[in-house]
């Protein structure tokens, strides 16, 4: 990307809205904006003030729109350059015309993520904060937004800084011994370095372990609702969604295909999949639905096995319990509003060890407890404390793993009595890959890969 010229883009989502923003950034941002925008008072654009006026075609003088324009002078702007935001009425036609005029006056259309890339290159954000901007925009749950906002404020970078400082201190100490051969590292110093190295590895390992929960926050889980026909799968699907999404009747086999929707449970996106009733059938269409249900079981992170508590266990129930045994699952005994004929003790040994819960999809009894049970089952003790860093980014996780591996090599060399040069190899590598996380040491193709995933205008 050429970061020396002036760029422009529509920074609000496409479609009709009350407001739409065309953003300019670069050395000619103010010049271009002043050719388009004229304040009602005739005053020039002043930094950090929202000013009302008109946008006109600079050649014909035709009125395009009334707008509020804000000028941010470098370096006190999002990108660290001169930035102008033209807040027009949110008509796609108007916004496209204003954008076209900015390009006629010398700007070029911004590439995906280019505003945030410039913020990174100009030191306004480090790379973890830049990636948090994307995560905040893409957030689908309140908790996802909270985690992204915390990272945007630099929480992850602050966690890494003491680790990098400790590594730098150890490297300087060992490098001194290499430079000045007569200054050997004393045994006490070796013990101190080993202890510090242990602490650094332990700290990085704590961060690495948070990725299991962080990945759930970022990507969510697939939860398949399975059972034989007419046990209440679709009713439970609707209750969890809190809306009538699936058709519910007392006719077995109503659901013939997969039906999916997303809910948020304690900030974790859960992709619910309602499946066809699993049973032996000669109906060709129903049998296709049964096969798709089995595929959903194989792909699911969690399986809810629904049983009818008002009836004895059937052969179809037993077959489903057998089939889902390898999967992480919860057993839900439905129709708790009717006389109970099925207790956990009557469920065969194949289901032993699986958590179970009683609910009534008709009355809603037990549904809130079911939601809590699903969350507990998902977290399984992996949820970190609220103030801890949660690793949600696969790139960050890979680099943390590489840093730990490099430091363990240094740890082994230190304990094995190797020379300082050998010990330093892993330490230097760890410091380099930790720098890649925040962008202190990185390469152009990594930046292209990251910022190409941003929306245009951000």
ABEGO torsion letter per residue (X at the ends): XBAABBBBBBABBBEBBABBBBBBBEAAAAAAAAAABBBAAGBBBBBGBBBBBBBBBAAAGBBABBBBBBBBBOABBAAGBBBBBBBBBABAAAAAAAAAAAAAAGBBBBBBGAAAAAAAAAGABBAAAAAAAAAAAABABAAAAAAAAAAAAGAAAAAAAAAAAAAAAAAAAAAAAAABAABBBBAAAAAAAAAAAAAAAAAAAAAAAAAAAAAAAAAEBBBBBBEBBGAGAAAAAAAAAGBBABBBBABBGABABBBBBBBBBGGBBBBBBBBBBBBBBABAAAAAAAAAAAAAAAABABBBBBBBAABBBBAAAAAAAAAAAABBBBBBBBGAABBBABBAAABBAAABGBBBBBBBAAAGBGAAAAAAAAAAAAAGGABBBAABBBBABAAAAAAAAAAAAAAAAAAAAAAAGBBAAAAAAAAAAAAAAAAAAAGABBBAAAAAAAAAABBBGX
